[in-house]
Amino acid sequence: MQFREIIGQDQIKQQLIQSVKDGRVSHAQLFLSHDGSGALPLAVAYAQYLNCLERGEADSCGNCTSCRKYSRYIHPDLHFSYPFFGSGKDDVARNYLDQWRTVLQHDLYFDMDTWRAQFDAGNKQPNINIAECHDIIKKLSFKAFEAETKVLIMWLPEYLDKEGNTLLKLIEEPPENTLFILVANHAERILSTILSRTQIVKIRKLTDEAVSGYLTQELGLGETQAAGYSFLADGNLVEAKRLAANIENDHAVVFASWLRTAFSNKGLELISFSEKAALWGRENQKNFLRYGIQYLRECCLLISGADALVKLPPQVLETAKKLSAHVLTLAMAEALIGVLEKAHYHIERNANAKILFLDVSLQLVKIINFKTLPQGTQYIYH
Protein backbone atom coordinates (compact mmCIF):
# COMPACT_ATOMS: atom_id res chain seq x y z
CA MET A 1 0.00 0.00 0.00
CA GLN A 2 1.37 3.38 -1.05
CA PHE A 3 0.18 6.78 0.13
CA ARG A 4 -0.98 7.63 -3.40
CA GLU A 5 -3.51 4.77 -3.23
CA ILE A 6 -5.18 6.20 -0.13
CA ILE A 7 -8.30 8.27 -0.62
CA GLY A 8 -8.08 11.83 0.73
CA GLN A 9 -6.27 12.45 4.05
CA ASP A 10 -3.59 14.62 2.41
CA GLN A 11 -2.72 16.45 5.61
CA ILE A 12 -2.11 13.33 7.67
CA LYS A 13 -0.11 11.77 4.82
CA GLN A 14 2.25 14.75 4.84
CA GLN A 15 2.53 14.59 8.62
CA LEU A 16 3.52 10.92 8.56
CA ILE A 17 5.97 11.34 5.69
CA GLN A 18 7.62 14.30 7.41
CA SER A 19 8.06 12.35 10.65
CA VAL A 20 10.06 9.72 8.75
CA LYS A 21 12.17 12.33 6.96
CA ASP A 22 12.93 14.09 10.26
CA GLY A 23 13.72 10.83 12.04
CA ARG A 24 11.01 11.50 14.64
CA VAL A 25 8.98 8.31 14.45
CA SER A 26 7.40 7.62 17.83
CA HIS A 27 7.78 3.94 18.75
CA ALA A 28 4.12 3.57 19.85
CA GLN A 29 1.36 5.37 17.94
CA LEU A 30 -2.43 5.19 18.08
CA PHE A 31 -4.18 5.99 14.80
CA LEU A 32 -7.59 7.12 16.01
CA SER A 33 -10.24 7.47 13.34
CA HIS A 34 -13.89 7.08 12.44
CA ASP A 35 -15.07 3.92 10.70
CA GLY A 36 -14.13 3.83 7.04
CA SER A 37 -11.74 6.80 7.18
CA GLY A 38 -8.66 4.87 6.05
CA ALA A 39 -6.65 4.49 9.26
CA LEU A 40 -5.53 0.93 8.47
CA PRO A 41 -4.37 1.79 4.92
CA LEU A 42 -2.50 4.78 6.36
CA ALA A 43 -0.77 2.54 8.93
CA VAL A 44 0.33 0.06 6.25
CA ALA A 45 1.50 2.81 3.86
CA TYR A 46 3.40 4.46 6.74
CA ALA A 47 5.17 1.22 7.63
CA GLN A 48 5.98 0.55 3.96
CA TYR A 49 7.40 4.07 3.53
CA LEU A 50 9.49 3.71 6.68
CA ASN A 51 11.11 0.50 5.42
CA CYS A 52 11.28 1.33 1.71
CA LEU A 53 14.82 0.90 0.38
CA GLU A 54 14.44 3.67 -2.21
CA ARG A 55 11.76 5.94 -0.77
CA GLY A 56 10.98 9.19 -2.53
CA GLU A 57 9.94 12.59 -1.28
CA ALA A 58 6.26 11.79 -1.13
CA ASP A 59 5.89 8.00 -1.21
CA SER A 60 7.56 4.61 -1.11
CA CYS A 61 9.02 3.43 -4.41
CA GLY A 62 6.70 0.43 -4.79
CA ASN A 63 9.40 -1.57 -6.60
CA CYS A 64 12.13 -2.50 -4.12
CA THR A 65 12.16 -5.92 -2.49
CA SER A 66 10.71 -4.47 0.71
CA CYS A 67 7.81 -2.75 -1.08
CA ARG A 68 7.00 -5.83 -3.13
CA LYS A 69 6.73 -7.93 0.04
CA TYR A 70 4.70 -5.22 1.77
CA SER A 71 2.28 -5.13 -1.15
CA ARG A 72 1.56 -8.83 -0.58
CA TYR A 73 1.63 -8.50 3.24
CA ILE A 74 4.34 -11.16 3.51
CA HIS A 75 7.28 -9.08 4.72
CA PRO A 76 8.90 -10.99 7.62
CA ASP A 77 9.20 -7.80 9.69
CA LEU A 78 5.58 -6.72 9.22
CA HIS A 79 3.31 -8.23 11.85
CA PHE A 80 -0.43 -7.89 12.38
CA SER A 81 -2.65 -8.42 15.37
CA TYR A 82 -6.43 -8.28 15.24
CA PRO A 83 -9.58 -9.56 16.97
CA PHE A 84 -10.52 -13.11 16.06
CA PHE A 85 -13.16 -15.67 16.92
CA GLY A 86 -10.99 -18.11 18.80
CA SER A 87 -11.79 -21.74 19.35
CA GLY A 88 -9.62 -22.10 22.45
CA LYS A 89 -7.65 -20.14 25.02
CA ASP A 90 -4.37 -20.85 23.19
CA ASP A 91 -5.63 -19.54 19.84
CA VAL A 92 -3.66 -16.62 18.35
CA ALA A 93 -4.13 -14.23 15.42
CA ARG A 94 -1.49 -15.84 13.18
CA ASN A 95 -3.69 -18.95 13.02
CA TYR A 96 -6.02 -16.82 10.87
CA LEU A 97 -3.34 -15.09 8.82
CA ASP A 98 -4.56 -16.54 5.51
CA GLN A 99 -8.04 -15.07 6.02
CA TRP A 100 -6.51 -11.77 7.13
CA ARG A 101 -4.31 -11.50 4.03
CA THR A 102 -7.26 -12.41 1.81
CA VAL A 103 -9.24 -9.48 3.20
CA LEU A 104 -6.30 -7.08 2.91
CA GLN A 105 -5.56 -8.06 -0.68
CA HIS A 106 -9.19 -7.57 -1.61
CA ASP A 107 -9.60 -4.13 -0.01
CA LEU A 108 -7.93 -2.40 2.95
CA TYR A 109 -11.11 -0.42 3.58
CA PHE A 110 -13.21 -2.84 5.63
CA ASP A 111 -14.88 -3.14 9.02
CA MET A 112 -15.70 -5.76 11.62
CA ASP A 113 -18.72 -6.98 9.64
CA THR A 114 -16.46 -7.73 6.67
CA TRP A 115 -13.97 -9.51 8.90
CA ARG A 116 -16.66 -11.54 10.68
CA ALA A 117 -17.93 -12.74 7.31
CA GLN A 118 -14.67 -14.69 6.87
CA PHE A 119 -15.65 -17.01 9.72
CA ASP A 120 -18.46 -19.26 10.80
CA ALA A 121 -18.50 -17.30 14.04
CA GLY A 122 -22.03 -18.05 15.21
CA ASN A 123 -22.55 -16.27 18.53
CA LYS A 124 -18.83 -16.01 19.29
CA GLN A 125 -17.53 -12.57 20.17
CA PRO A 126 -14.22 -11.32 18.73
CA ASN A 127 -11.39 -10.56 21.11
CA ILE A 128 -7.64 -10.26 21.45
CA ASN A 129 -6.77 -12.74 24.17
CA ILE A 130 -3.86 -13.26 26.55
CA ALA A 131 -2.29 -15.88 24.28
CA GLU A 132 -2.17 -13.32 21.47
CA CYS A 133 -0.52 -10.78 23.79
CA HIS A 134 2.17 -13.31 24.67
CA ASP A 135 2.63 -14.14 20.99
CA ILE A 136 3.13 -10.44 20.20
CA ILE A 137 5.82 -10.16 22.88
CA LYS A 138 7.55 -13.25 21.48
CA LYS A 139 7.47 -12.02 17.86
CA LEU A 140 8.83 -8.59 18.67
CA SER A 141 11.61 -9.95 20.87
CA PHE A 142 13.38 -11.34 17.78
CA LYS A 143 15.79 -9.24 15.76
CA ALA A 144 14.57 -7.89 12.44
CA PHE A 145 15.09 -10.29 9.53
CA GLU A 146 15.44 -7.81 6.69
CA ALA A 147 14.06 -4.37 7.48
CA GLU A 148 15.58 -1.62 9.53
CA THR A 149 12.40 -1.43 11.63
CA LYS A 150 10.06 -4.18 12.84
CA VAL A 151 6.42 -3.08 12.67
CA LEU A 152 3.39 -4.47 14.45
CA ILE A 153 -0.01 -3.10 13.43
CA MET A 154 -2.83 -3.93 15.83
CA TRP A 155 -6.27 -3.43 14.33
CA LEU A 156 -9.01 -2.53 16.81
CA PRO A 157 -7.27 -2.62 20.22
CA GLU A 158 -10.75 -1.94 21.64
CA TYR A 159 -11.07 -5.73 21.74
CA LEU A 160 -8.21 -6.03 24.22
CA ASP A 161 -9.59 -6.63 27.68
CA LYS A 162 -7.51 -6.34 30.87
CA GLU A 163 -5.08 -8.80 29.25
CA GLY A 164 -3.79 -5.79 27.32
CA ASN A 165 -1.87 -4.73 30.42
CA THR A 166 0.52 -7.57 29.53
CA LEU A 167 1.74 -5.40 26.65
CA LEU A 168 2.43 -2.26 28.68
CA LYS A 169 6.14 -2.81 29.14
CA LEU A 170 6.54 -3.70 25.46
CA ILE A 171 4.69 -0.55 24.38
CA GLU A 172 6.58 1.67 26.80
CA GLU A 173 10.04 0.19 26.21
CA PRO A 174 9.99 -1.79 22.96
CA PRO A 175 13.05 -3.53 21.53
CA GLU A 176 15.30 -1.35 19.42
CA ASN A 177 13.94 -0.33 15.99
CA THR A 178 10.39 -1.47 16.71
CA LEU A 179 7.25 0.44 15.72
CA PHE A 180 3.91 -0.36 17.37
CA ILE A 181 0.84 1.07 15.57
CA LEU A 182 -2.63 0.69 17.08
CA VAL A 183 -5.54 1.38 14.72
CA ALA A 184 -8.70 2.22 16.65
CA ASN A 185 -12.15 3.74 16.22
CA HIS A 186 -13.22 4.24 19.84
CA ALA A 187 -10.69 5.68 22.28
CA GLU A 188 -13.10 5.31 25.21
CA ARG A 189 -13.04 1.51 24.85
CA ILE A 190 -9.25 1.24 25.02
CA LEU A 191 -7.45 0.57 28.28
CA SER A 192 -6.36 3.90 29.76
CA THR A 193 -2.98 2.38 30.60
CA ILE A 194 -2.39 1.75 26.89
CA LEU A 195 -3.72 5.15 25.80
CA SER A 196 -1.32 6.96 28.10
CA ARG A 197 1.67 5.19 26.53
CA THR A 198 0.95 6.01 22.89
CA GLN A 199 1.23 9.05 20.69
CA ILE A 200 -2.27 9.70 19.35
CA VAL A 201 -2.61 10.50 15.66
CA LYS A 202 -6.14 11.75 14.98
CA ILE A 203 -7.51 10.95 11.54
CA ARG A 204 -10.51 12.93 10.37
CA LYS A 205 -13.54 11.60 8.57
CA LEU A 206 -13.25 11.58 4.82
CA THR A 207 -14.87 14.56 3.15
CA ASP A 208 -18.04 14.06 1.15
CA GLU A 209 -16.07 15.22 -1.91
CA ALA A 210 -13.42 12.51 -1.40
CA VAL A 211 -16.03 9.77 -1.01
CA SER A 212 -18.11 11.04 -3.92
CA GLY A 213 -15.00 11.27 -6.11
CA TYR A 214 -14.11 7.66 -5.34
CA LEU A 215 -17.62 6.47 -6.17
CA THR A 216 -17.65 8.25 -9.53
CA GLN A 217 -14.08 7.45 -10.59
CA GLU A 218 -13.69 3.92 -9.24
CA LEU A 219 -17.26 2.58 -9.27
CA GLY A 220 -18.56 4.56 -12.23
CA LEU A 221 -21.57 6.10 -10.48
CA GLY A 222 -23.23 9.26 -11.70
CA GLU A 223 -22.43 12.48 -9.84
CA THR A 224 -25.90 12.88 -8.36
CA GLN A 225 -26.06 9.30 -7.16
CA ALA A 226 -22.50 9.42 -5.76
CA ALA A 227 -23.24 12.66 -3.92
CA GLY A 228 -26.30 11.08 -2.32
CA TYR A 229 -24.40 8.02 -1.17
CA SER A 230 -21.49 10.03 0.20
CA PHE A 231 -23.92 12.22 2.15
CA LEU A 232 -25.60 9.19 3.64
CA ALA A 233 -22.27 7.47 4.48
CA ASP A 234 -21.02 10.54 6.38
CA GLY A 235 -17.34 10.06 5.60
CA ASN A 236 -17.37 6.26 5.93
CA LEU A 237 -16.01 4.81 2.67
CA VAL A 238 -16.87 1.25 3.73
CA GLU A 239 -20.50 2.24 4.20
CA ALA A 240 -20.53 4.24 0.95
CA LYS A 241 -19.36 1.22 -1.04
CA ARG A 242 -21.88 -0.96 0.75
CA LEU A 243 -24.65 1.47 -0.16
CA ALA A 244 -23.50 1.65 -3.76
CA ALA A 245 -23.62 -2.13 -3.98
CA ASN A 246 -27.14 -2.40 -2.56
CA ILE A 247 -29.06 0.68 -3.56
CA GLU A 248 -30.67 0.95 -6.94
CA ASN A 249 -32.76 4.09 -6.39
CA ASP A 250 -31.80 7.74 -6.54
CA HIS A 251 -32.73 8.57 -2.97
CA ALA A 252 -32.64 12.35 -3.34
CA VAL A 253 -35.18 12.36 -6.17
CA VAL A 254 -37.40 9.59 -4.81
CA PHE A 255 -37.55 10.96 -1.26
CA ALA A 256 -38.30 14.52 -2.41
CA SER A 257 -41.01 13.18 -4.70
CA TRP A 258 -42.51 11.18 -1.81
CA LEU A 259 -42.67 14.29 0.37
CA ARG A 260 -44.26 16.34 -2.44
CA THR A 261 -46.88 13.63 -3.00
CA ALA A 262 -47.65 13.55 0.72
CA PHE A 263 -47.89 17.38 0.76
CA SER A 264 -50.30 17.25 -2.19
CA ASN A 265 -52.28 14.51 -0.41
CA LYS A 266 -52.51 12.36 -3.55
CA GLY A 267 -53.76 9.07 -2.16
CA LEU A 268 -53.56 7.00 -5.34
CA GLU A 269 -49.97 8.07 -5.98
CA LEU A 270 -49.03 7.17 -2.40
CA ILE A 271 -50.49 3.71 -2.91
CA SER A 272 -48.51 3.36 -6.14
CA PHE A 273 -45.32 4.46 -4.32
CA SER A 274 -45.91 1.89 -1.56
CA GLU A 275 -46.29 -0.89 -4.11
CA LYS A 276 -43.01 0.10 -5.82
CA ALA A 277 -41.14 0.44 -2.52
CA ALA A 278 -42.28 -3.05 -1.50
CA LEU A 279 -40.30 -4.46 -4.46
CA TRP A 280 -36.96 -2.84 -3.58
CA GLY A 281 -35.75 -5.49 -1.16
CA ARG A 282 -35.15 -5.06 2.55
CA GLU A 283 -31.64 -3.54 2.38
CA ASN A 284 -32.70 -0.98 -0.21
CA GLN A 285 -35.76 -0.12 1.86
CA LYS A 286 -33.66 0.34 5.02
CA ASN A 287 -31.17 2.53 3.21
CA PHE A 288 -33.92 4.66 1.69
CA LEU A 289 -35.40 5.28 5.14
CA ARG A 290 -31.95 6.07 6.52
CA TYR A 291 -31.47 8.61 3.76
CA GLY A 292 -34.80 10.20 4.64
CA ILE A 293 -33.81 10.44 8.30
CA GLN A 294 -30.49 12.07 7.42
CA TYR A 295 -32.18 14.44 4.96
CA LEU A 296 -34.71 15.60 7.53
CA ARG A 297 -31.99 16.11 10.14
CA GLU A 298 -30.27 18.43 7.68
CA CYS A 299 -33.61 20.22 7.25
CA CYS A 300 -33.71 20.69 11.02
CA LEU A 301 -30.37 22.52 10.78
CA LEU A 302 -31.76 24.75 8.01
CA ILE A 303 -34.88 25.53 10.03
CA SER A 304 -32.70 26.37 13.04
CA GLY A 305 -30.55 28.76 10.99
CA ALA A 306 -27.44 26.58 11.13
CA ASP A 307 -26.93 26.61 7.36
CA ALA A 308 -23.15 26.44 7.69
CA LEU A 309 -23.41 22.96 9.23
CA VAL A 310 -25.54 21.49 6.45
CA LYS A 311 -23.82 18.84 4.32
CA LEU A 312 -26.45 18.19 1.67
CA PRO A 313 -25.12 17.96 -1.90
CA PRO A 314 -25.72 21.11 -3.99
CA GLN A 315 -28.23 19.32 -6.22
CA VAL A 316 -30.43 18.60 -3.19
CA LEU A 317 -29.78 21.66 -1.05
CA GLU A 318 -32.09 24.08 -2.87
CA THR A 319 -35.06 21.73 -2.56
CA ALA A 320 -34.32 21.24 1.15
CA LYS A 321 -34.13 25.01 1.67
CA LYS A 322 -37.54 25.54 0.06
CA LEU A 323 -39.04 22.69 2.05
CA SER A 324 -37.60 24.03 5.30
CA ALA A 325 -38.72 27.59 4.60
CA HIS A 326 -42.26 27.01 3.36
CA VAL A 327 -43.50 23.59 4.53
CA LEU A 328 -41.73 22.17 7.57
CA THR A 329 -41.43 23.38 11.12
CA LEU A 330 -38.88 21.97 13.54
CA ALA A 331 -41.59 20.00 15.37
CA MET A 332 -42.89 18.56 12.09
CA ALA A 333 -39.41 17.53 10.95
CA GLU A 334 -38.73 15.84 14.27
CA ALA A 335 -42.07 14.01 14.06
CA LEU A 336 -41.30 12.82 10.53
CA ILE A 337 -37.91 11.56 11.68
CA GLY A 338 -39.60 9.62 14.46
CA VAL A 339 -41.99 7.98 11.99
CA LEU A 340 -39.15 6.98 9.66
CA GLU A 341 -37.05 5.62 12.52
CA LYS A 342 -39.93 3.40 13.63
CA ALA A 343 -40.40 2.23 10.06
CA HIS A 344 -36.69 1.39 9.79
CA TYR A 345 -36.94 -0.60 13.03
CA HIS A 346 -39.86 -2.65 11.69
CA ILE A 347 -38.28 -3.22 8.27
CA GLU A 348 -35.30 -4.76 10.06
CA ARG A 349 -37.75 -7.17 11.67
CA ASN A 350 -39.33 -8.28 8.40
CA ALA A 351 -42.43 -6.08 8.41
CA ASN A 352 -44.80 -6.24 5.46
CA ALA A 353 -43.19 -3.52 3.33
CA LYS A 354 -46.28 -2.62 1.30
CA ILE A 355 -48.42 -2.05 4.38
CA LEU A 356 -45.56 -0.27 6.15
CA PHE A 357 -44.85 2.26 3.39
CA LEU A 358 -48.55 3.00 2.90
CA ASP A 359 -48.99 3.55 6.64
CA VAL A 360 -45.90 5.79 6.77
CA SER A 361 -47.19 7.72 3.74
CA LEU A 362 -50.43 8.43 5.56
CA GLN A 363 -48.49 9.54 8.61
CA LEU A 364 -46.58 11.99 6.41
CA VAL A 365 -49.85 13.39 5.07
CA LYS A 366 -51.19 13.92 8.60
CA ILE A 367 -48.03 15.60 9.85
CA ILE A 368 -47.40 17.83 6.81
CA ASN A 369 -50.99 18.84 6.01
CA PHE A 370 -52.88 18.61 9.26
CA LYS A 371 -50.00 19.28 11.70
CA THR A 372 -50.97 16.08 13.54
CA LEU A 373 -47.88 15.12 15.54
CA PRO A 374 -47.80 11.56 16.89
CA GLN A 375 -47.58 11.28 20.65
CA GLY A 376 -46.26 7.89 21.71
CA THR A 377 -48.32 6.08 19.05
CA GLN A 378 -47.42 2.43 18.49
CA TYR A 379 -47.25 1.36 14.83
CA ILE A 380 -47.65 -2.33 13.97
CA TYR A 381 -46.88 -3.39 10.42
CA HIS A 382 -46.82 -7.20 10.66
HUNOR-V245347 format. One line per field, one symbol per residue. burial: + if it has 16 or more other C-alpha atoms within 10 Angstrom, else -. A space follows every 50 residues. Layout:
burial->???
This chain:
burial->+++--++++---+--++--+----+-++++++++++++++++++++++++ +++-+---++++---++++++-+-+-++++++++++----++++-+---+ +-++---+++----++---------+++++-++-+++--+--++--++++ ++++++++++--+++-+--++--++--++++++++-+--++--++-++++ +-+++++++-++++++----+--++++++++++++++++++-++--+-+- ++--++-++-+++-+----++-+++-++-+-+-+++++++++++++++++ +++------++++--++--++-++---+++-++++++-+++-++-++--- +-++++++++++++++++----+-------+-
